[in-house]
Amino acid sequence: MGDRAKTPAGAAGRAPTADRPSDIRNVVLVGHSGSGKTTLVEALAQTAGALNRAGRVEDGGTVSDYDEIERRRHRSVQLSLVPVGWDGHKINLIDTPGYADFVGELRAGLRAADAALFVVSAAQEADAVAASTRALWEECAAVAMPRAVVVTHLDTARTGFTELTGVCAGLFGRDDPDAVLPLHLPVHGPEGADGHAPATGLVDLLTGRLLDYSAGERREEPPDGSRREPVAEARARLIEGIIAESEDETLMDRYLGGEPIPPETLLADLEKAVARGAFHPVLTAAPAAEGGTRGLGTVELLELIVRGFPSPLEHGPRAVTTPDGRSRPPVVCDPEGPLVAEVVKTAADPYVGRISLVRVFSGTLRPDETVHVCGHGLTDAPGTETRADTGEQDLHEADDRIGGLTSPFGRQQRPVERCVAGDLACVARLGHAETGDTVSAKDDPLLMEPWTLPEPLLPLAVRAHGKADEDRLSQGLARLVAEDPALRLEQNPDTRQMVLWCLGEAHQDVALERLRERHGVRVDAVPYEVALRETFGGASSGRGRHVKQSGGHGQYAICEIDVEPLPPGSGVEFVDKVVGGAVPRPFVASVEKGVRAQAARGIATGHPLVDVRVTLRDGKAHSVDSSDAAFQTAGALALREAAADVPVRLLEPVDEIGVLVPDEYVGPVMSDLSGRRGRVVGTDRAGPGRTLVRAEVPETEIVRYAVDLRSVSHGTGRFDRAYARHEPMPPHLAEKVRQRA
């Protein structure tokens, strides 16, 4: 992009700096898993001079994937920041995971960025691009985030560049396909032994020049007449697309009238359209050849970022409130304004402790100053307060002192003197901060609404591996959830299980590895238990007799009860109908305690008994040997005896779920739900090409639905769930539960 190849700003080993927001570009790289985002970051860093040699994901040696888990898996599982310098600007490259399980890291990257590069691999099938990327594109479009498309892996392409560009135009430009067009066409070298012809250069469609990268460097050559026809056609479409988005209303008339439009004019309009989010150029990029320093298209991509993507100054004002909910004027990107920063990511370092990556939206962050940390509670952290408007404990706040301030470069932390509005930096030992929290001035505390995250719906029940792990389990889990807000921790009161709710199986595996390696806690995964219930299948009576005499003070208690089923949701109702004082008044309460305690323990399978009315109608007491404990025991015995004469039904929870899928997957989803004993109660239109399927499904059938839906819908579906009620379980399934009990 542009007429000249810029030189890198800064050198390998030195952190680029920026004193003005206008010199900063925050760019997040997003795309499907395996699209080449991390490799692209390496290539851009090498071209900008931040790296002497680009690493390879396959070798576990990239600057972005520095975590040991990522090195072992050869896949990104967390957000990472790689700042580089180019043409006097600081570019914060935010690399995000492409796998759906780590969408929490992706959402954090979107929050920290002002523009997005959608990375699409030509080595993968076109439908894979569509399945996992379209929803994210629409999410960026909803907030008018500028976007560009980068095609990678042209050397092993299954899909040609022209064909893939058409796929991207149809996928990302449904409303206006001419707003998604290539800026360059790749030039391929001779075909290799593997049958692929690697791309060795680019044709600049605005100037017609050949940009030769065959030697690992960038060399400009005059236009090549042999490529005139395909270049002319693509160039005409590009010019028309740029003019259609131009703010100069006379430009189209001039173009249609045959007047040549100077490339400088087109370039200026292109940059404005990209910054507005109205035009989305398609570029291609690849790592440098062996011994080279500049990868194919990396110079053009850095030029686009610097000249076409907006600075933080162009981002709209951010809404803020005081911690108690009072409105405040929105903050703008001003280094001299009130301090407002947000914790984008939290990590634990074995040597430094907690490290918080923050994006400063207003003001300037400096080391050794005291700040106010406030956020919506992700854990039951000390300092959590009850909000007056909701009555919920969902807000924590505390004053904290900033330790060192650094600029991250993968694993490295390079000290900096300050972080101005629009920039990102790491803060050491911000002990009270969690991901999503707001950092503001101590004397003027402010709060930003955190970004939205999908509800984690895949349960993982865990227990401590040994005695030593029991002591550290709660603290380790709390730290884990503070680092990753896409996790949710639950202590289930019904099953008494510790449950970690995750987004998928890979998310589960990484959470367990982090718990073990970062926090020194070993846990065992145990089968997740659904909260079943028991109830009586009919009316019955029981007699509880607890009489013992073995010398000294004895035990004497007799009670007679009637039990009858109640409508769902009634719980356990206790009624006293004793006459004549057969059971003294103090011991009536004892019988009720015994009945309720036995109901909580269950009768047949160990699950709580519900929806029954227990009526105490008679009994006997002894003036000396009767006691509270004796009548509690008698009450429990009476309930068990009553259950022996009638069938005890097992109740299972039923959830209301809403499944949002593209129209082509509605049939498979409804068929799958029917196979899970589900009842489809309706469908609703949910935007162009998407349908919301509403159904009621037993919870036992959707424990792993977060994984199964991804398979049924090819990764395009999502769902939510809410408890509806308990219903009787089919007899053959209930019998299996009884056998296990």
VOZA-158319 format. One record per residue (C-alpha): x, y, z negated; residue in one letter; residue number from 1. Coordinates in steps of 0.5 Angstrom, whole numbers, plus 2048, in hexadecimal, padded with zeros to 3 digits. Example, Ala and Ser with C-alpha at 12.3 -4.5 7.8 and 13.67 -1.06 7.14 Angstrom:
% residues 2
X/Y/Z/rest/nr
819/7F7/7F0/A/1
81B/7FE/7F2/S/2
% end
This chain:
% residues 741
X/Y/Z/rest/nr
800/800/800/M/1
803/806/802/G/2
809/808/807/D/3
80F/806/802/R/4
811/801/7FD/A/5
812/804/7F6/K/6
818/802/7F2/T/7
817/7FF/7EB/P/8
817/803/7E5/A/9
81A/800/7DF/G/10
81F/7FA/7DF/A/11
81E/7F3/7DC/A/12
81F/7F3/7D5/G/13
81C/7FA/7D4/R/14
815/7FC/7D2/A/15
812/801/7D7/P/16
80F/807/7D3/T/17
809/80C/7D5/A/18
808/812/7D1/D/19
802/814/7D5/R/20
7FC/810/7D7/P/21
7FC/812/7DE/S/22
802/80E/7DF/D/23
7FF/808/7DC/I/24
7FB/802/7E0/R/25
7F8/7FD/7DC/N/26
7F6/7F7/7E1/V/27
7F4/7F0/7DF/V/28
7F5/7EA/7E3/L/29
7EF/7E5/7E3/V/30
7ED/7DF/7E8/G/31
7EC/7D8/7E7/H/32
7F0/7D3/7E4/S/33
7F6/7D2/7E8/G/34
7F5/7D8/7ED/S/35
7FC/7DA/7EB/G/36
7FB/7E0/7E7/K/37
801/7DE/7E2/T/38
806/7DD/7E8/T/39
804/7E4/7EB/L/40
805/7E8/7E5/V/41
80C/7E5/7E5/E/42
80D/7E7/7EC/A/43
80B/7EE/7EB/L/44
80F/7EE/7E5/A/45
815/7EC/7E9/Q/46
814/7F1/7EF/T/47
813/7F7/7EA/A/48
81A/7F5/7E7/G/49
817/7F2/7E0/A/50
81A/7EB/7E1/L/51
820/7E9/7E4/N/52
81D/7E3/7E6/R/53
816/7E0/7E7/A/54
814/7DA/7E3/G/55
80F/7D4/7E5/R/56
809/7D2/7E1/V/57
80B/7CB/7E3/E/58
811/7CC/7DF/D/59
80E/7CF/7D9/G/60
813/7D5/7DA/G/61
80E/7DB/7DB/T/62
80E/7E1/7D8/V/63
807/7E1/7D7/S/64
806/7DA/7D5/D/65
80B/7DA/7CF/Y/66
807/7D7/7CA/D/67
809/7CF/7C8/E/68
802/7CD/7CA/I/69
802/7D0/7D1/E/70
809/7CE/7D2/R/71
806/7C6/7D1/R/72
800/7C7/7D5/R/73
803/7CB/7DA/H/74
7FD/7D0/7DA/R/75
7FB/7D6/7D7/S/76
7F7/7D6/7D1/V/77
7F7/7DD/7CE/Q/78
7F8/7E4/7D0/L/79
7FF/7E7/7D1/S/80
801/7EE/7D3/L/81
807/7EF/7D8/V/82
809/7F7/7D9/P/83
80D/7F9/7DF/V/84
80F/7FF/7E2/G/85
80E/802/7E9/W/86
80F/808/7EC/D/87
80F/80C/7E5/G/88
809/808/7E3/H/89
808/803/7DD/K/90
803/7FD/7E0/I/91
801/7F9/7DA/N/92
7FF/7F2/7DE/L/93
7FA/7EE/7D9/I/94
7FB/7E7/7DB/D/95
7F5/7E3/7D9/T/96
7F3/7DB/7D9/P/97
7EF/7D9/7DF/G/98
7EC/7D3/7DB/Y/99
7E4/7D4/7D9/A/100
7E6/7D2/7D2/D/101
7EA/7D8/7D1/F/102
7E5/7DD/7D3/V/103
7E6/7E1/7CC/G/104
7ED/7E3/7CE/E/105
7EB/7E5/7D5/L/106
7E5/7E9/7D2/R/107
7EB/7ED/7CE/A/108
7EF/7EE/7D4/G/109
7E9/7F1/7D7/L/110
7E8/7F6/7D1/R/111
7EF/7F8/7D1/A/112
7F0/7F9/7D9/A/113
7ED/7FF/7DE/D/114
7EE/7FA/7E4/A/115
7EE/7F3/7E6/A/116
7F2/7EF/7EB/L/117
7EE/7E9/7ED/F/118
7F3/7E3/7EF/V/119
7F0/7DE/7F4/V/120
7F4/7D8/7F6/S/121
7F4/7D6/7FD/A/122
7F6/7CF/7FB/A/123
7EF/7CE/7F8/Q/124
7E9/7CC/7FB/E/125
7E4/7D2/7FC/A/126
7DF/7D0/7F8/D/127
7E3/7CF/7F2/A/128
7E4/7D7/7F3/V/129
7DD/7D8/7F3/A/130
7DB/7D4/7ED/A/131
7E0/7D7/7E8/S/132
7E1/7DE/7EA/T/133
7DA/7E1/7ED/R/134
7D7/7E2/7E6/A/135
7DE/7E6/7E3/L/136
7DE/7EA/7E9/W/137
7D6/7ED/7E8/E/138
7D8/7EE/7E1/E/139
7DE/7F3/7E3/C/140
7D9/7F6/7E8/A/141
7D4/7F7/7E2/A/142
7D9/7FC/7DF/V/143
7DC/7FF/7E6/A/144
7E3/7FC/7E5/M/145
7E7/7FD/7EB/P/146
7E9/7F6/7EE/R/147
7EE/7F3/7F3/A/148
7EF/7EC/7F6/V/149
7F5/7E9/7F6/V/150
7F6/7E2/7FA/V/151
7FC/7DE/7F8/T/152
7FE/7D7/7FA/H/153
7FE/7D8/802/L/154
804/7D4/802/D/155
800/7CE/800/T/156
7F9/7D0/803/A/157
7F3/7CC/804/R/158
7EF/7D2/806/T/159
7F2/7D7/80B/G/160
7F3/7DE/809/F/161
7EE/7E1/80E/T/162
7E9/7DC/80C/E/163
7EA/7DD/804/L/164
7E9/7E4/805/T/165
7E3/7E3/808/G/166
7E1/7DF/802/V/167
7E3/7E4/7FE/C/168
7DF/7E9/801/A/169
7D9/7E5/801/G/170
7DA/7E3/7FA/L/171
7DC/7EA/7F7/F/172
7D9/7EE/7FC/G/173
7D2/7EC/7FD/R/174
7CF/7F3/7FD/D/175
7D4/7F5/801/D/176
7D9/7F0/805/P/177
7DD/7F6/808/D/178
7DF/7F8/801/A/179
7E3/7F2/800/V/180
7E8/7F2/806/L/181
7F0/7F1/806/P/182
7F5/7F6/807/L/183
7FA/7F2/80A/H/184
7FB/7EB/80E/L/185
800/7E6/80D/P/186
805/7E4/812/V/187
807/7DD/811/H/188
80E/7DA/813/G/189
80F/7D3/816/P/190
80C/7CD/813/E/191
80F/7C9/80E/G/192
810/7C1/80D/A/193
80A/7C1/809/D/194
806/7C4/80E/G/195
805/7CB/80B/H/196
807/7D2/80E/A/197
809/7D6/809/P/198
808/7DE/809/A/199
80E/7E2/80A/T/200
80B/7E9/80B/G/201
805/7ED/80C/L/202
802/7F2/811/V/203
800/7F8/80E/D/204
7F9/7F9/811/L/205
7F9/801/810/L/206
800/802/814/T/207
801/7FC/818/G/208
808/7FB/815/R/209
80B/7F4/813/L/210
80D/7F3/80C/L/211
812/7EE/80C/D/212
813/7EA/806/Y/213
817/7E4/809/S/214
81E/7E5/805/A/215
81B/7E6/7FE/G/216
81B/7EE/7FF/E/217
816/7F3/803/R/218
818/7F5/80A/R/219
814/7FA/80E/E/220
813/7F9/816/E/221
810/7FC/81B/P/222
809/7F9/81E/P/223
809/7F3/821/D/224
805/7F3/828/G/225
804/7EB/828/S/226
7FF/7EC/822/R/227
7FB/7F1/825/R/228
7F4/7EE/826/E/229
7F3/7EB/81F/P/230
7F6/7F1/81B/V/231
7F2/7F6/81F/A/232
7EC/7F3/81D/E/233
7ED/7F2/816/A/234
7F0/7F9/816/R/235
7E9/7FC/819/A/236
7E5/7F9/814/R/237
7EA/7FB/80E/L/238
7EA/802/811/I/239
7E2/802/812/E/240
7E2/7FF/80A/G/241
7E6/805/808/I/242
7E2/80A/80B/I/243
7DB/807/809/A/244
7DE/809/802/E/245
7E1/80F/803/S/246
7DF/816/800/E/247
7E0/819/806/D/248
7D9/819/80A/E/249
7DC/81B/811/T/250
7E1/816/811/L/251
7DD/811/814/M/252
7DB/815/81A/D/253
7E2/817/81B/R/254
7E4/810/81C/Y/255
7DE/80E/820/L/256
7DF/814/824/G/257
7E6/810/826/G/258
7EA/815/822/E/259
7F0/812/81F/P/260
7F0/812/817/I/261
7F7/813/814/P/262
7F9/80D/810/P/263
7FB/812/80A/E/264
7F3/814/80A/T/265
7F1/80D/80A/L/266
7F6/80B/804/L/267
7F3/811/800/A/268
7EC/80F/801/D/269
7EE/807/800/L/270
7F1/809/7F9/E/271
7EB/80D/7F7/K/272
7E6/808/7F9/A/273
7EA/803/7F5/V/274
7EB/807/7EF/A/275
7E3/808/7EF/R/276
7E2/801/7F0/G/277
7DE/801/7F6/A/278
7E4/7FE/7FB/F/279
7E7/7F7/7F9/H/280
7ED/7F6/7FD/P/281
7F0/7EF/7FE/V/282
7F8/7EE/7FE/L/283
7FC/7E8/7FE/T/284
802/7E7/7F9/A/285
807/7E1/7F8/A/286
80E/7E0/7F4/P/287
814/7E3/7F7/A/288
818/7DE/7FB/A/289
81E/7DA/7F8/E/290
824/7DF/7F7/G/291
81F/7E5/7F8/G/292
81C/7EA/7F4/T/293
816/7EC/7F7/R/294
810/7E8/7F8/G/295
80B/7E8/7FE/L/296
806/7EE/7FD/G/297
809/7F0/7F6/T/298
80B/7F7/7F8/V/299
804/7F8/7FB/E/300
800/7F6/7F5/L/301
804/7FA/7F1/L/302
803/800/7F5/E/303
7FC/7FE/7F5/L/304
7FC/7FE/7ED/I/305
7FF/805/7ED/V/306
7FC/809/7F2/R/307
7F5/805/7F3/G/308
7F3/803/7EC/F/309
7F1/808/7E6/P/310
7F5/80B/7E1/S/311
7F2/80A/7DA/P/312
7F0/812/7DA/L/313
7EB/810/7E0/E/314
7E7/80B/7DB/H/315
7E1/80D/7D8/G/316
7E0/810/7D1/P/317
7E0/80A/7CC/R/318
7DA/80A/7C7/A/319
7DB/80A/7BF/V/320
7D8/80A/7B9/T/321
7DA/80B/7B1/T/322
7DA/804/7AE/P/323
7D4/806/7AA/D/324
7D0/806/7B1/G/325
7D0/80E/7B2/R/326
7D1/810/7B9/S/327
7D7/814/7BB/R/328
7D9/818/7C2/P/329
7DC/813/7C7/P/330
7E4/813/7C7/V/331
7E8/814/7CD/V/332
7EF/812/7CF/C/333
7F3/818/7CC/D/334
7F9/817/7C8/P/335
7F7/81D/7C4/E/336
7F0/81A/7C2/G/337
7EE/816/7BC/P/338
7F1/80F/7BC/L/339
7ED/80A/7BE/V/340
7F0/803/7C0/A/341
7EE/7FC/7C1/E/342
7F1/7F5/7BF/V/343
7F1/7F1/7C5/V/344
7F4/7EB/7C3/K/345
7F7/7E9/7BC/T/346
7FD/7E4/7BC/A/347
801/7E1/7B6/A/348
808/7E1/7B7/D/349
80C/7DC/7B2/P/350
811/7E1/7B1/Y/351
80E/7E8/7B1/V/352
807/7E6/7AF/G/353
800/7E9/7B2/R/354
801/7EC/7B8/I/355
7FC/7F0/7BB/S/356
7FB/7F3/7C3/L/357
7F8/7F9/7C3/V/358
7F5/7FE/7C9/R/359
7F5/805/7C7/V/360
7EF/809/7C9/F/361
7F0/80F/7C6/S/362
7F6/813/7C2/G/363
7FD/810/7C1/T/364
7FF/80A/7BD/L/365
805/80B/7B9/R/366
809/806/7B4/P/367
809/807/7AD/D/368
802/80A/7AD/E/369
7FC/808/7A9/T/370
7F6/807/7AD/V/371
7EF/804/7AB/H/372
7ED/7FD/7AE/V/373
7E6/7FC/7AF/C/374
7E2/7F7/7B3/G/375
7DC/7F2/7B3/H/376
7DE/7EC/7AF/G/377
7E0/7E6/7B2/L/378
7E2/7E2/7AC/T/379
7E0/7E3/7A4/D/380
7E6/7E8/7A3/A/381
7E7/7EC/79D/P/382
7E4/7F3/79E/G/383
7DE/7F0/7A1/T/384
7D8/7F5/7A0/E/385
7D1/7F4/7A1/T/386
7CE/7F9/7A6/R/387
7C8/7FD/7A4/A/388
7C4/7FD/7AB/D/389
7C5/7F5/7AB/T/390
7C6/7F3/7A4/G/391
7CB/7EE/7A7/E/392
7D2/7ED/7A5/Q/393
7D5/7EE/7AC/D/394
7DA/7F4/7AB/L/395
7E1/7F4/7A8/H/396
7E6/7FA/7A7/E/397
7EC/7FC/7A3/A/398
7F2/801/7A4/D/399
7F8/7FE/7A6/D/400
7FF/800/7A8/R/401
802/7FF/7AF/I/402
809/7FC/7AF/G/403
80D/7FB/7B5/G/404
80A/7FE/7BC/L/405
80D/7FA/7C2/T/406
80B/7F9/7C9/S/407
80B/7F1/7CB/P/408
80E/7EE/7D1/F/409
80B/7E7/7D0/G/410
80F/7E4/7CA/R/411
813/7EA/7C9/Q/412
811/7F0/7C5/Q/413
815/7F7/7C6/R/414
815/7FC/7C1/P/415
811/803/7C4/V/416
810/80A/7C0/E/417
809/80A/7C2/R/418
803/808/7C6/C/419
7FF/80E/7C9/V/420
7F8/80D/7CB/A/421
7F7/808/7D1/G/422
7FD/804/7CF/D/423
7FD/7FD/7CC/L/424
802/7FB/7C6/A/425
803/7F6/7C1/C/426
803/7F8/7B9/V/427
806/7F3/7B4/A/428
803/7F1/7AE/R/429
7FC/7F5/7AF/L/430
7FA/7F0/7A9/G/431
7F2/7F1/7A9/H/432
7F1/7F2/7B1/A/433
7ED/7ED/7B5/E/434
7EC/7EC/7BC/T/435
7E7/7F1/7BE/G/436
7E8/7F6/7B8/D/437
7E9/7FE/7B9/T/438
7EF/801/7B6/V/439
7EE/809/7B5/S/440
7F1/80E/7B1/A/441
7F0/80D/7A9/K/442
7ED/814/7A8/D/443
7E8/813/7AE/D/444
7E6/80C/7AE/P/445
7E3/80A/7B5/L/446
7E0/803/7B8/L/447
7DF/801/7BF/M/448
7DA/7FB/7C1/E/449
7DE/7F5/7C2/P/450
7DD/7F2/7C9/W/451
7D8/7EC/7CA/T/452
7DA/7E5/7CA/L/453
7D7/7DF/7CC/P/454
7D4/7DA/7C6/E/455
7D8/7D4/7C5/P/456
7D4/7CE/7C5/L/457
7D8/7C8/7C5/L/458
7D9/7C6/7BE/P/459
7E0/7C3/7BB/L/460
7DF/7C0/7B4/A/461
7E5/7C0/7B0/V/462
7E8/7BE/7A9/R/463
7EF/7BE/7A6/A/464
7F4/7B9/7A8/H/465
7F7/7B9/7A1/G/466
7F6/7BC/79A/K/467
7FC/7C1/79C/A/468
7F8/7C3/7A2/D/469
7F1/7C4/79D/E/470
7F4/7CA/79A/D/471
7F6/7CD/7A0/R/472
7F0/7CB/7A4/L/473
7EC/7D1/7A3/S/474
7F1/7D6/7A4/Q/475
7F4/7D3/7AA/G/476
7ED/7D3/7AD/L/477
7EB/7DA/7AB/A/478
7F2/7DD/7AE/R/479
7F0/7D8/7B5/L/480
7E9/7DC/7B5/V/481
7EC/7E3/7B4/A/482
7F1/7E2/7BA/E/483
7EC/7DF/7BF/D/484
7E5/7E2/7BE/P/485
7E2/7DD/7C3/A/486
7E3/7D8/7BD/L/487
7DD/7D7/7B8/R/488
7DE/7D4/7B1/L/489
7D8/7D1/7AE/E/490
7D8/7CD/7A7/Q/491
7D1/7C9/7A9/N/492
7CD/7C9/7A2/P/493
7C9/7C3/7A5/D/494
7CF/7BE/7A7/T/495
7D4/7C1/7A3/R/496
7D9/7C1/7A9/Q/497
7DE/7C7/7AA/M/498
7DC/7C8/7B2/V/499
7E0/7CC/7B7/L/500
7DC/7CE/7BC/W/501
7E0/7CF/7C3/C/502
7DF/7D0/7CA/L/503
7E1/7CA/7CD/G/504
7E6/7C4/7CC/E/505
7EC/7C8/7CE/A/506
7EA/7CD/7C9/H/507
7E9/7C8/7C4/Q/508
7F0/7C5/7C5/D/509
7F4/7CB/7C5/V/510
7F0/7CD/7BF/A/511
7F3/7C7/7BB/L/512
7FA/7C8/7BE/E/513
7FA/7CF/7BB/R/514
7F7/7CD/7B5/L/515
7FD/7C8/7B4/R/516
803/7CC/7B7/E/517
801/7D3/7B5/R/518
7FE/7D2/7AE/H/519
801/7CB/7AC/G/520
7FA/7C8/7AB/V/521
7F9/7C1/7AD/R/522
7F1/7BF/7AE/V/523
7EE/7B9/7B1/D/524
7E8/7BA/7B6/A/525
7E2/7B6/7B3/V/526
7DB/7B4/7B7/P/527
7D7/7BA/7B7/Y/528
7D0/7B9/7B3/E/529
7CA/7BC/7B5/V/530
7C5/7BE/7AF/A/531
7C0/7B9/7AF/L/532
7BA/7B8/7AA/R/533
7B5/7B3/7A7/E/534
7AE/7B3/7A6/T/535
7A8/7AF/7A3/F/536
7A4/7AB/7A9/G/537
79E/7AB/7A4/G/538
79B/7AC/79D/A/539
79E/7A8/797/S/540
79F/7A7/790/S/541
7A5/7A6/78B/G/542
7A6/7A4/784/R/543
7AD/7A6/781/G/544
7AF/7A3/77B/R/545
7B5/7A4/777/H/546
7B5/7A1/770/V/547
7BC/79F/76D/K/548
7BD/79D/766/Q/549
7C4/79A/764/S/550
7C5/79D/75D/G/551
7C5/7A4/75B/G/552
7C2/7AA/75F/H/553
7BE/7A6/765/G/554
7BB/7A9/76B/Q/555
7B3/7A9/76D/Y/556
7B0/7AC/773/A/557
7AA/7A9/777/I/558
7A7/7AD/77C/C/559
7A2/7AB/782/E/560
7A1/7AF/788/I/561
79D/7B0/78F/D/562
7A1/7B2/795/V/563
79E/7B4/79C/E/564
7A1/7B7/7A2/P/565
7A0/7BE/7A4/L/566
7A0/7C2/7AB/P/567
7A7/7C3/7AD/P/568
7AB/7C9/7AA/G/569
7A8/7C8/7A3/S/570
7AE/7C6/79F/G/571
7AD/7C2/799/V/572
7A7/7C4/795/E/573
7A6/7C2/78D/F/574
79F/7C2/78A/V/575
79E/7C1/782/D/576
797/7BE/781/K/577
798/7BA/77A/V/578
793/7BB/775/V/579
793/7BA/76E/G/580
79A/7BB/76D/G/581
79C/7B4/76F/A/582
7A3/7B7/772/V/583
7A5/7BD/76D/P/584
7A5/7C4/771/R/585
7AD/7C4/770/P/586
7AE/7BE/774/F/587
7A9/7BF/779/V/588
7AF/7C4/77C/A/589
7B4/7BE/77B/S/590
7B0/7B9/77F/V/591
7AF/7BF/785/E/592
7B7/7BF/784/K/593
7B8/7B8/785/G/594
7B3/7B8/78B/V/595
7B6/7BD/78F/R/596
7BD/7BB/78D/A/597
7BB/7B4/790/Q/598
7B8/7B7/796/A/599
7BF/7BB/798/A/600
7C2/7B5/797/R/601
7BD/7B1/79C/G/602
7BA/7AB/79B/I/603
7BC/7A6/7A1/A/604
7C1/7A9/7A5/T/605
7C4/7AE/7A0/G/606
7C1/7B4/7A4/H/607
7BD/7B9/7A0/P/608
7B6/7B7/79F/L/609
7B1/7BD/7A1/V/610
7AA/7BF/7A3/D/611
7A6/7BB/79D/V/612
7A2/7BD/797/R/613
7A4/7B9/791/V/614
79E/7B9/78B/T/615
7A0/7B7/784/L/616
799/7B4/781/R/617
79B/7B0/77B/D/618
7A1/7AE/777/G/619
7A3/7AC/770/K/620
7A8/7AF/76B/A/621
7AC/7AD/764/H/622
7AC/7B2/75F/S/623
7B4/7B0/75D/V/624
7B7/7AD/764/D/625
7B4/7B1/769/S/626
7B8/7B6/76C/S/627
7B9/7BB/772/D/628
7BE/7B6/775/A/629
7BA/7B0/774/A/630
7B4/7B3/778/F/631
7B8/7B6/77E/Q/632
7BA/7AE/77F/T/633
7B3/7AC/77E/A/634
7B1/7B1/783/G/635
7B6/7AF/788/A/636
7B4/7A7/787/L/637
7AD/7A9/788/A/638
7AF/7AC/78F/L/639
7B3/7A6/791/R/640
7AD/7A2/78F/E/641
7A8/7A6/793/A/642
7AD/7A5/799/A/643
7AD/79E/799/A/644
7A6/79D/79B/D/645
7A5/7A1/7A1/V/646
7AA/7A2/7A7/P/647
7AF/7A8/7A6/V/648
7AF/7AC/7AD/R/649
7B6/7AF/7AF/L/650
7B5/7B6/7B2/L/651
7BA/7B9/7B7/E/652
7BB/7C1/7B8/P/653
7B9/7C3/7BF/V/654
7BC/7C9/7C2/D/655
7B9/7CE/7C7/E/656
7BE/7CF/7CC/I/657
7BF/7D4/7D2/G/658
7C3/7D2/7D8/V/659
7C5/7D7/7DD/L/660
7C8/7D4/7E4/V/661
7C8/7D6/7EB/P/662
7C2/7D3/7EF/D/663
7C5/7CD/7F2/E/664
7C6/7CA/7EC/Y/665
7BF/7CB/7E9/V/666
7BD/7C4/7EB/G/667
7C3/7C0/7E8/P/668
7C3/7C4/7E2/V/669
7BB/7C3/7E1/M/670
7BD/7BB/7E2/S/671
7C2/7BB/7DD/D/672
7BE/7BE/7D8/L/673
7B9/7B9/7D9/S/674
7BE/7B4/7D8/G/675
7BF/7B7/7D1/R/676
7B8/7B6/7CF/R/677
7B7/7BD/7D0/G/678
7B1/7C1/7D2/R/679
7B1/7C6/7D7/V/680
7AC/7CC/7D5/V/681
7AE/7D1/7DB/G/682
7B2/7D4/7E0/T/683
7B3/7DC/7E1/D/684
7B7/7E0/7E6/R/685
7BE/7E3/7E3/A/686
7C0/7E7/7E9/G/687
7C2/7E5/7F0/P/688
7C3/7DE/7F1/G/689
7C3/7DC/7EA/R/690
7BE/7D9/7E5/T/691
7BD/7D8/7DE/L/692
7BA/7D1/7DC/V/693
7B7/7D1/7D5/R/694
7B6/7CA/7D2/A/695
7B5/7C7/7CB/E/696
7BA/7C1/7CA/V/697
7BC/7BD/7C4/P/698
7C3/7C0/7C1/E/699
7C6/7B9/7C1/T/700
7C5/7B9/7C8/E/701
7C9/7BF/7C9/I/702
7CF/7BF/7C4/V/703
7D4/7BF/7CA/R/704
7CF/7C3/7CF/Y/705
7D4/7C8/7D0/A/706
7D9/7C3/7D3/V/707
7D3/7C0/7D7/D/708
7D0/7C6/7DA/L/709
7D7/7C8/7DD/R/710
7D7/7C1/7E1/S/711
7D0/7C2/7E3/V/712
7D0/7C9/7E5/S/713
7D8/7C9/7E8/H/714
7D9/7CE/7E3/G/715
7D4/7D3/7E5/T/716
7CF/7D2/7DF/G/717
7CF/7D4/7D8/R/718
7C9/7D3/7D3/F/719
7C7/7D6/7CC/D/720
7C4/7D2/7C6/R/721
7BF/7D3/7C0/A/722
7BC/7CF/7BB/Y/723
7B5/7CE/7BC/A/724
7B2/7C8/7B7/R/725
7B3/7C1/7B5/H/726
7AF/7BB/7B9/E/727
7AF/7B4/7B7/P/728
7B4/7B0/7BB/M/729
7B3/7AA/7BF/P/730
7B2/7A4/7BB/P/731
7B8/7A0/7BF/H/732
7BD/7A6/7BE/L/733
7BB/7A7/7B7/A/734
7BC/79F/7B6/E/735
7C3/7A0/7B8/K/736
7C4/7A6/7B3/V/737
7C1/7A1/7AD/R/738
7C6/79C/7AF/Q/739
7CC/7A1/7AF/R/740
7CA/7A3/7A8/A/741
% end
